[in-house]
Amino acid sequence: MTASAPTRLHLLRHGDVGGDGVLHGHVDVALTPRGVEQMERAARRLAGEPLAAVYASDLSRAREGAAAVARARGLPVREDPAFRELHMGRWDDRPYREVWREEPALLEAWWADLEGFVLPGGESLAQLRARVLPALRSVLARHPGETLCLVAHGGVNRVILFDALGLPLGRFHSLAQDYGCLNLVEYFPDGRSVVRLVNGCAE
């Protein structure tokens, strides 16, 4: 690769984990059979890409998805807990409707300040960004001009995409990240980033 070639990041969200309406943060849940198939489809979609490395959150739903991409290439999955989903604290693994019924004022406070509000017992989106972006920059620095894959979570992916696009985290929920989706970001040596694909469907 030449010095001017971008580092290409294929950024995937893990596949389906079931439990519609349940807030999944640091809780460790496995992929459903549908989620496994979504990740296998994503792996086939990336079959022609010259991946130098495959990274993932250390939560099993991301690790399982990354393994589907890495397996055929004989690559290891490089796990990093910095790429875990937003820490939901005491709301983790609870249905949204239940949290709304029991703590509506706190949910409204979160929606009023998506970036700065610290979830009870958890973290804010600003704190999520503060742990994800340094880890991402470290990964990119290790692979100048190469093509990578990172399998992470909806919140983590949005932080990365919003940073690349220069968007505020207050618009967090205006960008879809469906289960098994694929995004593509190119990072150039001069600091530019170009988002070439968002929420590409693996179905």
ZADO-1210 file (C-alpha; in nm, 4 decimals, padded with zeros to 6 digits):
<atoms>
<atom x="00.0000" y="00.0000" z="00.0000" code="MET" pos="1"/>
<atom x="00.1142" y="00.3542" z="-00.0661" code="THR" pos="2"/>
<atom x="00.1460" y="00.6084" z="00.2108" code="ALA" pos="3"/>
<atom x="-00.1571" y="00.7951" z="00.0751" code="SER" pos="4"/>
<atom x="-00.3866" y="00.4893" z="00.0753" code="ALA" pos="5"/>
<atom x="-00.6689" y="00.5025" z="00.3288" code="PRO" pos="6"/>
<atom x="-00.7248" y="00.2516" z="00.6037" code="THR" pos="7"/>
<atom x="-01.0617" y="00.0926" z="00.5234" code="ARG" pos="8"/>
<atom x="-01.2822" y="-00.0075" z="00.8163" code="LEU" pos="9"/>
<atom x="-01.5704" y="-00.2483" z="00.7626" code="HIS" pos="10"/>
<atom x="-01.7797" y="-00.1799" z="01.0712" code="LEU" pos="11"/>
<atom x="-02.0476" y="-00.4377" z="01.1515" code="LEU" pos="12"/>
<atom x="-02.3144" y="-00.4594" z="01.4162" code="ARG" pos="13"/>
<atom x="-02.3566" y="-00.8038" z="01.5673" code="HIS" pos="14"/>
<atom x="-02.6558" y="-01.0134" z="01.4632" code="GLY" pos="15"/>
<atom x="-02.9942" y="-01.0585" z="01.6273" code="ASP" pos="16"/>
<atom x="-03.0032" y="-01.1451" z="01.9984" code="VAL" pos="17"/>
<atom x="-03.3809" y="-01.1622" z="02.0473" code="GLY" pos="18"/>
<atom x="-03.5577" y="-00.9959" z="02.3374" code="GLY" pos="19"/>
<atom x="-03.7224" y="-00.7190" z="02.1360" code="ASP" pos="20"/>
<atom x="-03.7451" y="-00.4054" z="02.3441" code="GLY" pos="21"/>
<atom x="-03.4859" y="-00.5228" z="02.5969" code="VAL" pos="22"/>
<atom x="-03.1964" y="-00.2881" z="02.6753" code="LEU" pos="23"/>
<atom x="-02.8761" y="-00.4819" z="02.6145" code="HIS" pos="24"/>
<atom x="-02.5601" y="-00.3067" z="02.7308" code="GLY" pos="25"/>
<atom x="-02.2804" y="-00.4933" z="02.9067" code="HIS" pos="26"/>
<atom x="-02.5007" y="-00.7971" z="02.9696" code="VAL" pos="27"/>
<atom x="-02.3563" y="-01.0924" z="02.7778" code="ASP" pos="28"/>
<atom x="-02.6185" y="-01.2434" z="02.5479" code="VAL" pos="29"/>
<atom x="-02.5676" y="-01.4876" z="02.2620" code="ALA" pos="30"/>
<atom x="-02.6781" y="-01.4585" z="01.9014" code="LEU" pos="31"/>
<atom x="-03.0041" y="-01.6218" z="01.8024" code="THR" pos="32"/>
<atom x="-03.0027" y="-01.8637" z="01.5047" code="PRO" pos="33"/>
<atom x="-03.1221" y="-01.5701" z="01.2950" code="ARG" pos="34"/>
<atom x="-02.8329" y="-01.3621" z="01.4304" code="GLY" pos="35"/>
<atom x="-02.5832" y="-01.6350" z="01.3374" code="VAL" pos="36"/>
<atom x="-02.7215" y="-01.6427" z="00.9834" code="GLU" pos="37"/>
<atom x="-02.7036" y="-01.2639" z="00.9562" code="GLN" pos="38"/>
<atom x="-02.3348" y="-01.2730" z="01.0461" code="MET" pos="39"/>
<atom x="-02.2646" y="-01.5571" z="00.8064" code="GLU" pos="40"/>
<atom x="-02.4231" y="-01.3479" z="00.5317" code="ARG" pos="41"/>
<atom x="-02.2114" y="-01.0514" z="00.6316" code="ALA" pos="42"/>
<atom x="-01.9033" y="-01.2740" z="00.6187" code="ALA" pos="43"/>
<atom x="-01.9932" y="-01.3851" z="00.2656" code="ARG" pos="44"/>
<atom x="-02.0410" y="-01.0227" z="00.1659" code="ARG" pos="45"/>
<atom x="-01.6865" y="-00.9486" z="00.2840" code="LEU" pos="46"/>
<atom x="-01.5372" y="-01.2611" z="00.1251" code="ALA" pos="47"/>
<atom x="-01.3554" y="-01.0648" z="-00.1448" code="GLY" pos="48"/>
<atom x="-01.2076" y="-00.8052" z="00.0900" code="GLU" pos="49"/>
<atom x="-00.8344" y="-00.8303" z="00.1759" code="PRO" pos="50"/>
<atom x="-00.8824" y="-00.8115" z="00.5510" code="LEU" pos="51"/>
<atom x="-00.5616" y="-00.7690" z="00.7487" code="ALA" pos="52"/>
<atom x="-00.7291" y="-00.8122" z="01.0887" code="ALA" pos="53"/>
<atom x="-01.0662" y="-00.8715" z="01.2543" code="VAL" pos="54"/>
<atom x="-01.1498" y="-00.6907" z="01.5783" code="TYR" pos="55"/>
<atom x="-01.4466" y="-00.7221" z="01.8122" code="ALA" pos="56"/>
<atom x="-01.5949" y="-00.6264" z="02.1435" code="SER" pos="57"/>
<atom x="-01.5268" y="-00.8942" z="02.4045" code="ASP" pos="58"/>
<atom x="-01.9019" y="-00.9580" z="02.4503" code="LEU" pos="59"/>
<atom x="-02.0033" y="-01.2908" z="02.3010" code="SER" pos="60"/>
<atom x="-02.2593" y="-01.1520" z="02.0548" code="ARG" pos="61"/>
<atom x="-01.9829" y="-00.9505" z="01.8879" code="ALA" pos="62"/>
<atom x="-01.7162" y="-01.2207" z="01.9239" code="ARG" pos="63"/>
<atom x="-01.9434" y="-01.4792" z="01.7598" code="GLU" pos="64"/>
<atom x="-02.0093" y="-01.2456" z="01.4701" code="GLY" pos="65"/>
<atom x="-01.6416" y="-01.1650" z="01.4269" code="ALA" pos="66"/>
<atom x="-01.5563" y="-01.5359" z="01.4292" code="ALA" pos="67"/>
<atom x="-01.7825" y="-01.5866" z="01.1281" code="ALA" pos="68"/>
<atom x="-01.5818" y="-01.3247" z="00.9365" code="VAL" pos="69"/>
<atom x="-01.2387" y="-01.4422" z="01.0562" code="ALA" pos="70"/>
<atom x="-01.2875" y="-01.8200" z="01.0320" code="ARG" pos="71"/>
<atom x="-01.2479" y="-01.8716" z="00.6581" code="ALA" pos="72"/>
<atom x="-00.9380" y="-01.6510" z="00.6509" code="ARG" pos="73"/>
<atom x="-00.7543" y="-01.8206" z="00.9350" code="GLY" pos="74"/>
<atom x="-00.7404" y="-01.4894" z="01.1225" code="LEU" pos="75"/>
<atom x="-00.7727" y="-01.4544" z="01.4998" code="PRO" pos="76"/>
<atom x="-01.0438" y="-01.2352" z="01.6481" code="VAL" pos="77"/>
<atom x="-00.8763" y="-00.9530" z="01.8395" code="ARG" pos="78"/>
<atom x="-01.1027" y="-00.8688" z="02.1329" code="GLU" pos="79"/>
<atom x="-01.1095" y="-00.5316" z="02.3057" code="ASP" pos="80"/>
<atom x="-01.3466" y="-00.4473" z="02.5946" code="PRO" pos="81"/>
<atom x="-01.3250" y="-00.0792" z="02.4934" code="ALA" pos="82"/>
<atom x="-01.5644" y="-00.1690" z="02.2092" code="PHE" pos="83"/>
<atom x="-01.8372" y="-00.2943" z="02.4461" code="ARG" pos="84"/>
<atom x="-02.1855" y="-00.1488" z="02.4116" code="GLU" pos="85"/>
<atom x="-02.3011" y="00.1494" z="02.6202" code="LEU" pos="86"/>
<atom x="-02.3057" y="00.0497" z="02.9874" code="HIS" pos="87"/>
<atom x="-02.6769" y="00.0614" z="03.0757" code="MET" pos="88"/>
<atom x="-02.6227" y="00.0220" z="03.4508" code="GLY" pos="89"/>
<atom x="-02.9361" y="-00.0834" z="03.6386" code="ARG" pos="90"/>
<atom x="-03.1384" y="-00.0682" z="03.3173" code="TRP" pos="91"/>
<atom x="-02.9270" y="-00.3390" z="03.1556" code="ASP" pos="92"/>
<atom x="-03.1235" y="-00.6472" z="03.0434" code="ASP" pos="93"/>
<atom x="-03.4586" y="-00.4833" z="03.1256" code="ARG" pos="94"/>
<atom x="-03.7445" y="-00.4146" z="02.8824" code="PRO" pos="95"/>
<atom x="-03.7680" y="-00.0494" z="02.7823" code="TYR" pos="96"/>
<atom x="-04.1406" y="-00.0438" z="02.8618" code="ARG" pos="97"/>
<atom x="-04.0645" y="-00.1577" z="03.2176" code="GLU" pos="98"/>
<atom x="-03.8071" y="00.1183" z="03.2682" code="VAL" pos="99"/>
<atom x="-04.0556" y="00.3704" z="03.1253" code="TRP" pos="100"/>
<atom x="-04.3231" y="00.2527" z="03.3674" code="ARG" pos="101"/>
<atom x="-04.0980" y="00.2644" z="03.6734" code="GLU" pos="102"/>
<atom x="-03.8602" y="00.5546" z="03.6004" code="GLU" pos="103"/>
<atom x="-04.0178" y="00.7833" z="03.3400" code="PRO" pos="104"/>
<atom x="-03.8516" y="01.0995" z="03.4751" code="ALA" pos="105"/>
<atom x="-03.5044" y="00.9501" z="03.4347" code="LEU" pos="106"/>
<atom x="-03.5808" y="00.8284" z="03.0847" code="LEU" pos="107"/>
<atom x="-03.7057" y="01.1745" z="02.9913" code="GLU" pos="108"/>
<atom x="-03.3871" y="01.3270" z="03.1365" code="ALA" pos="109"/>
<atom x="-03.1825" y="01.0897" z="02.9189" code="TRP" pos="110"/>
<atom x="-03.3727" y="01.1836" z="02.6047" code="TRP" pos="111"/>
<atom x="-03.3299" y="01.5515" z="02.6901" code="ALA" pos="112"/>
<atom x="-02.9499" y="01.5152" z="02.7133" code="ASP" pos="113"/>
<atom x="-02.8431" y="01.2086" z="02.5173" code="LEU" pos="114"/>
<atom x="-02.4769" y="01.3035" z="02.5204" code="GLU" pos="115"/>
<atom x="-02.4254" y="01.4042" z="02.8824" code="GLY" pos="116"/>
<atom x="-02.6809" y="01.2094" z="03.0873" code="PHE" pos="117"/>
<atom x="-02.5153" y="00.9306" z="03.2885" code="VAL" pos="118"/>
<atom x="-02.7394" y="00.6250" z="03.2999" code="LEU" pos="119"/>
<atom x="-02.8007" y="00.5142" z="03.6606" code="PRO" pos="120"/>
<atom x="-02.5127" y="00.2833" z="03.7472" code="GLY" pos="121"/>
<atom x="-02.3861" y="00.3082" z="03.3898" code="GLY" pos="122"/>
<atom x="-02.2325" y="00.5687" z="03.1611" code="GLU" pos="123"/>
<atom x="-02.3184" y="00.8534" z="02.9261" code="SER" pos="124"/>
<atom x="-02.2723" y="00.8649" z="02.5503" code="LEU" pos="125"/>
<atom x="-01.9874" y="01.1102" z="02.6080" code="ALA" pos="126"/>
<atom x="-01.8173" y="00.8504" z="02.8274" code="GLN" pos="127"/>
<atom x="-01.8833" y="00.5812" z="02.5663" code="LEU" pos="128"/>
<atom x="-01.7174" y="00.8020" z="02.3049" code="ARG" pos="129"/>
<atom x="-01.4226" y="00.8655" z="02.5404" code="ALA" pos="130"/>
<atom x="-01.3413" y="00.4948" z="02.5578" code="ARG" pos="131"/>
<atom x="-01.4295" y="00.3913" z="02.2004" code="VAL" pos="132"/>
<atom x="-01.2461" y="00.6542" z="01.9947" code="LEU" pos="133"/>
<atom x="-00.8982" y="00.6140" z="02.1530" code="PRO" pos="134"/>
<atom x="-00.9271" y="00.2365" z="02.1029" code="ALA" pos="135"/>
<atom x="-01.0290" y="00.2893" z="01.7412" code="LEU" pos="136"/>
<atom x="-00.7395" y="00.5284" z="01.6781" code="ARG" pos="137"/>
<atom x="-00.5008" y="00.2713" z="01.8232" code="SER" pos="138"/>
<atom x="-00.6370" y="00.0057" z="01.5865" code="VAL" pos="139"/>
<atom x="-00.6107" y="00.2368" z="01.2851" code="LEU" pos="140"/>
<atom x="-00.2536" y="00.3318" z="01.3770" code="ALA" pos="141"/>
<atom x="-00.1539" y="-00.0357" z="01.3747" code="ARG" pos="142"/>
<atom x="-00.2867" y="-00.0878" z="01.0214" code="HIS" pos="143"/>
<atom x="-00.2036" y="00.2111" z="00.7986" code="PRO" pos="144"/>
<atom x="-00.3346" y="00.1606" z="00.4455" code="GLY" pos="145"/>
<atom x="-00.4884" y="-00.1787" z="00.5267" code="GLU" pos="146"/>
<atom x="-00.8431" y="-00.3147" z="00.5298" code="THR" pos="147"/>
<atom x="-00.9972" y="-00.4092" z="00.8649" code="LEU" pos="148"/>
<atom x="-01.3184" y="-00.5420" z="01.0131" code="CYS" pos="149"/>
<atom x="-01.4636" y="-00.4459" z="01.3507" code="LEU" pos="150"/>
<atom x="-01.7734" y="-00.6199" z="01.4868" code="VAL" pos="151"/>
<atom x="-01.9298" y="-00.4142" z="01.7623" code="ALA" pos="152"/>
<atom x="-02.2653" y="-00.2793" z="01.8804" code="HIS" pos="153"/>
<atom x="-02.5271" y="-00.0266" z="01.7765" code="GLY" pos="154"/>
<atom x="-02.4097" y="00.2382" z="02.0218" code="GLY" pos="155"/>
<atom x="-02.0412" y="00.1882" z="01.9487" code="VAL" pos="156"/>
<atom x="-02.0989" y="00.1994" z="01.5734" code="ASN" pos="157"/>
<atom x="-02.2945" y="00.5232" z="01.6013" code="ARG" pos="158"/>
<atom x="-02.0142" y="00.6845" z="01.8027" code="VAL" pos="159"/>
<atom x="-01.7642" y="00.5873" z="01.5323" code="ILE" pos="160"/>
<atom x="-01.9885" y="00.6994" z="01.2465" code="LEU" pos="161"/>
<atom x="-02.0856" y="01.0260" z="01.4140" code="PHE" pos="162"/>
<atom x="-01.7183" y="01.1032" z="01.4725" code="ASP" pos="163"/>
<atom x="-01.6350" y="01.0303" z="01.1072" code="ALA" pos="164"/>
<atom x="-01.9253" y="01.2483" z="00.9907" code="LEU" pos="165"/>
<atom x="-01.8670" y="01.5270" z="01.2431" code="GLY" pos="166"/>
<atom x="-02.2183" y="01.4930" z="01.3890" code="LEU" pos="167"/>
<atom x="-02.3209" y="01.5678" z="01.7489" code="PRO" pos="168"/>
<atom x="-02.4180" y="01.2771" z="01.9740" code="LEU" pos="169"/>
<atom x="-02.7444" y="01.4538" z="02.0495" code="GLY" pos="170"/>
<atom x="-02.8670" y="01.3110" z="01.7170" code="ARG" pos="171"/>
<atom x="-02.7726" y="00.9608" z="01.8275" code="PHE" pos="172"/>
<atom x="-03.1039" y="00.7936" z="01.7449" code="HIS" pos="173"/>
<atom x="-03.1370" y="00.9490" z="01.3987" code="SER" pos="174"/>
<atom x="-02.9010" y="00.6913" z="01.2461" code="LEU" pos="175"/>
<atom x="-03.0145" y="00.3287" z="01.2136" code="ALA" pos="176"/>
<atom x="-02.7894" y="00.0343" z="01.2937" code="GLN" pos="177"/>
<atom x="-02.9833" y="-00.2839" z="01.2249" code="ASP" pos="178"/>
<atom x="-02.8701" y="-00.6264" z="01.3415" code="TYR" pos="179"/>
<atom x="-02.6006" y="-00.7612" z="01.1115" code="GLY" pos="180"/>
<atom x="-02.5611" y="-00.4326" z="00.9225" code="CYS" pos="181"/>
<atom x="-02.2423" y="-00.3244" z="00.7494" code="LEU" pos="182"/>
<atom x="-02.0833" y="00.0218" z="00.7402" code="ASN" pos="183"/>
<atom x="-01.7678" y="00.1282" z="00.5570" code="LEU" pos="184"/>
<atom x="-01.5416" y="00.4155" z="00.6624" code="VAL" pos="185"/>
<atom x="-01.2138" y="00.5171" z="00.5011" code="GLU" pos="186"/>
<atom x="-00.9508" y="00.6975" z="00.7083" code="TYR" pos="187"/>
<atom x="-00.6858" y="00.8942" z="00.5182" code="PHE" pos="188"/>
<atom x="-00.3337" y="00.9826" z="00.6424" code="PRO" pos="189"/>
<atom x="-00.4187" y="01.3548" z="00.6367" code="ASP" pos="190"/>
<atom x="-00.6933" y="01.3019" z="00.8969" code="GLY" pos="191"/>
<atom x="-00.9884" y="01.2964" z="00.6605" code="ARG" pos="192"/>
<atom x="-01.2547" y="01.0308" z="00.6969" code="SER" pos="193"/>
<atom x="-01.5042" y="00.9304" z="00.4285" code="VAL" pos="194"/>
<atom x="-01.8147" y="00.7254" z="00.5091" code="VAL" pos="195"/>
<atom x="-01.8968" y="00.5137" z="00.2054" code="ARG" pos="196"/>
<atom x="-02.1730" y="00.2894" z="00.3438" code="LEU" pos="197"/>
<atom x="-02.4146" y="00.3131" z="00.6379" code="VAL" pos="198"/>
<atom x="-02.6456" y="00.0391" z="00.7679" code="ASN" pos="199"/>
<atom x="-02.5966" y="-00.1877" z="00.4676" code="GLY" pos="200"/>
<atom x="-02.8372" y="-00.4772" z="00.5116" code="CYS" pos="201"/>
<atom x="-02.6977" y="-00.8293" z="00.5405" code="ALA" pos="202"/>
<atom x="-03.0397" y="-00.9910" z="00.4820" code="GLU" pos="203"/>
</atoms>
